[in-house]
């Protein structure tokens, strides 16, 4: 097990190093592409392009302010070190992780409840009204974009109340995730052989007891990869939190871009951070899968 953990850690580190190296190569290429124009950097950080094509004499040329292109190190300093701008990314990363974690928990709870209601109707024909509500809920949530749901909850439902934006994002993304989790879990439960349900009945177990002790543990193993993909999608969907003015990771990169007028480095940094988190989640899911398979032997 220690060897597996070391291999996973080594794979993550190699991926991060490769991404950083690729970003550095692209940055150098992007800097070299500016050979045709010189620009000067104002005090506000804005880039002013200048050209001497229309200059008629030496006096006009002297009025044009030019400077050498900033190096990669200078751009890195301007984007992340100067005025502690890296804190915008750190604060955004914190909000992104909080939203993802609690939205994941909320989505799991409501998703499992919705799945049980639908399975109970499919197996026993019970809870018809609840099943109708569950189907309507899943259809509406899956049929509308997460960004629209987020804005409806913030600008319509909670328009008259002073509510924390992080809490709104947790509710919105938790609701969105629950619809997908419900269908994933329902498909996993329905994949279990019907003989398992009949075995529970023959033992005199109630439907709820059969589900919690026999069916759900087996279904969880089947749906774990799909749940992992859903949580990875949830993490990336939180990037639209800036629509309600929330300072998430993507918003932090956008704020740096607005200050420095340099889109390349902030966006690449945000992309790399998302990539590292996704690689970590994927490795965690793979580790859980191996542990569950090992317990079956």
Steps between C-alpha positions, in 0.01 A plus 500: 500500500788739577647424159168585331475829688856589403430419135187716505689787662780466244248501213336816634833677541613399151174629351537833680862540390411417140216756504729768647766426240243518220368829636852643510565399139171652385574818696835541328335447163229751585761757601694449177185557294505868600813575295315727256382743769656667799295602796547689821340415832317782677479538876158336502641191329333567161700434185530786249617397153709747306634508145733729305344437157346849482791691651635778279806621694708434806288723723189293440694182562621628836140558609423130466560306819634154438657235714627149472260212521468372860661167568314195621622567852374860486159386382486239776589765759242743363221242491554317828758660731435871465244628752456139620275424204549126554267537798214553254562146374540357851177659622321384186637148542373490858149600391505252213598210728239596762225521239601172338523308829168607648317489167630145460362402842166667426482334159573156647233529769221624273615283211477181707156599631371569149645171375336301780162663429523410131621146567224444755245596236663283234520196728180526707288758321492708820554874554341595167464867585855525636628320191320750277657790690842334482474450123388860450782627720765297317366601158502873581841502668670291232332699223625844606859632525664520842586868441132587446400310814767686697377840382134413560574396858709811571322773302142369527447271798738679739475841335348669805729341759861566589637149463860389470598430140692186595187355661298581187759325284497193728120478477494553124773251413374251760155507341650464154722210603220315683307447176797333332593301811141374521510352152847355554397331825168381356679335209738334744215368715308370199814316384491281812348159432134475595585190703664727757166674561321166518759369746428795727128436480545131577688596816210718607689825459322824425568676171696776676712245688565302183611817323736622772658165593502301175439711190669837559843359603512300176365788291755741644784288362341504157437874485822623664675584168192688375472687831866595472441643153200693631703658779775597256237662279360675808842645581533645151142628494574721801706717264177686410462627858633835383161562336371605843817690590649221710880500518569140404820369339401599146389843619834548674686439177265736318565776756875466449449516124296818540779662702801399290335473157691174460260215434749220444659445841190533725291270281776240468551509878127445560493216248799330664344525846178340373704232326693409817178476704333281236805272487485468879128417497548245223781334694285490813210337315735245343643419843149449643411272210805284561426477872140395435609236248763375743232449767303281260781248470 
